[in-house]
């Protein structure tokens, strides 16, 4: 799942939309850049890692996170205001979860940072639902044959994040250090910790 998967058609549409907004006086190019910069400043996989570390160290928070991900992450100051529903799915010894958006590239940017190019690629979006084990192997993730793989398809209404299994031997490690162990790919489900 490597390589450049940019979509020139979509890029042209975005540029045209920006031009129309500027031509109509809705906003200036500088205002749009400032808004995007402000949004992306708070968009980082470190945010999702903080959520995971809290779930690993606080069973009550973990329960709330798995029941209502949107409300739970708001407790930590993420996803203020109206946001799509966030559903957090937990990896276990017998189940591995992976997320995708088969229609476009819906993704919880605030918690995972900007999506990787492969996540937006047609190859990933179409193949991971049909042959998840093969796609995960391309990421270097070879799961035991008896591990059930569940693929979660994000949408405009619902975004997903994987709660990875806590690495063995990390008991007693402070929450901030635990967060440093969590990768963006583990939050997507294309890696384990």
N, C-alpha and C positions, 0 to 999 in steps of 0.2 A: 504494500500500500504506500509506495513512495512515489516521488515524482511530482511535477507541477500539474495541478488539476484546476488551474484557473479557468474561469468561464468568461470569455471575452464578450459574449452577448449580454450576460448579466451586468458586467462592468459598464458596458455602454448604456444600458438602461439606467443604472444608478447615476452615471454622469449626467444623463439627460434629465432625470428627476431633480438632481441638484440644480441644474441650470434653470429649469422651470421654476423651482422655489425661489431662486435668486431673481429671475426675471419678473416674477409676480410680486416681488417685494415682501415675501413671507419671511425670508431671512437672508442674511448675507453669507458669503462663503466662510468668512471668519467666524460667524456665530455657529454655523454648522460644525466647523472644525472644533470650536471650543466645547460644544455639546458632546461631540464624539469623544474628545480627549477626556472630558470629565467623566463620562460613562466608563471608558476603558481604564481610567486610573483606578477604579474600584473593582475592575474585572480581572480576577487572577485565580489560578488554580490554588494559590495559597489560601484563598477564602474557603474553597471546598475542603482543603486539607484541615483547616481549623474546625470545620463542622465534623469531619470524620474523627479527629482527635478528641473532640468533646464527646462524641458518641462512644468512643472506646473507653473513656474514663468516667462516664456518667450514664448509668443504665436508665435512669428516668428520662434523660434527654434523648437517649437512643430510642426508647419506646415512643416518645413524642415525634421524633424524626421519622420513624418508620410508619407512624399513623398519619401524620400530617406534616410532610416535609416543608411546605411553605411556611406554616406557623412556626415550626421549630427553628428554621434558619433566620427568621425574623427576630427571634429571641437573641441571636448573636449580632443583630444589626445588618443583616444582609437582606436584599430584595425588598427594599422599602416601597411603599405604595402598591399600586395595582400590578401584579405580576401573574404570569401564568401559574398554573398549579405545578408544584414540584413534588415528584414522587421519588423517594429514595428506596432503592432495592438492595437487599443485603446479600452479599456472598456468604456462603456457608461451606462446610466440608463437602457437601453433596451437590450444591448448586452454584453455578457461576453465571453472573449476569453481564450483559453487554448492551450498550445503548447505540441507537442509530436514529436517523430521521430519513425514512425512505423517500419522502416527497421533496425535501429540500435539505436544510441543515439546521433545523431547530435544535437548540442547545442552550443549557443554562450558563450563559456567558459570565454573569456576575460571579458564579461559583467556580467555573472551570477556565476562565480566561477565554480569549479568542479561540475559536475552534481550529484544530489543525487542518491543513489542506486535505489530507486523506479522508477526514471525517465528511467533508463536503463532496468528495469524489463519487462519481456514479458507480465506480467499481466497488467501493466499500458499501455504499448505500444499497446496492442491489444484491451483492453477494453475501453479506453478513447474515441476512435473514434466511437465505437458502442453504448456506454451508458455513455456519458460524465456526465450527471446529477448524476447518481449513483456513479461514481468514485469520483466526486467532493464532494459528500456527505460523502464518506469515509474519506476525508480530513477535514470534519467538515464544509464544505461549502454548505449550503442549500440556493440555489438561488430561488427567486420567480418564480412561474410557468410560468409567462409571459416573463421571461428573455430568450432571444435567446442565446444559447451557440454555439459558433463557434470554431471548433477544427482546428488548423493549423498544418500541417505535415511538419516538417523540413526535409531538404535533404542536400546532400553534397554541393549543390549550394546555397541554401537559408536557413538561420537560422531566427528564429522568437524570438521576445521578446514582452511581454505584457506591454502596458502603463496602469497601474492601474488608477482608478479614484482617484482624490485627496480627501483625507478625509475632511469631513465638519469641519468647525471651524479652519482650518489651514491657513486662509488668514493672511498675515502679518508675518508669520513665515519665518525666513531666509532659504535660499536654503540649507545650510549645515544641518540645523535641519530637514528640510523636508526629505532629503536623509536618515536620520536615521529612518524614519518611514517605509521605503520600505523594504520588505522582499524578499528573493529569490523566495519563493513560489508565491508571488504576481506577480513577473516578469514572472513566468511560467504560472500563471493563476489558480493555485490550492488554492489560498487564495485571500481575498480582504482586503483592509486596512480600 
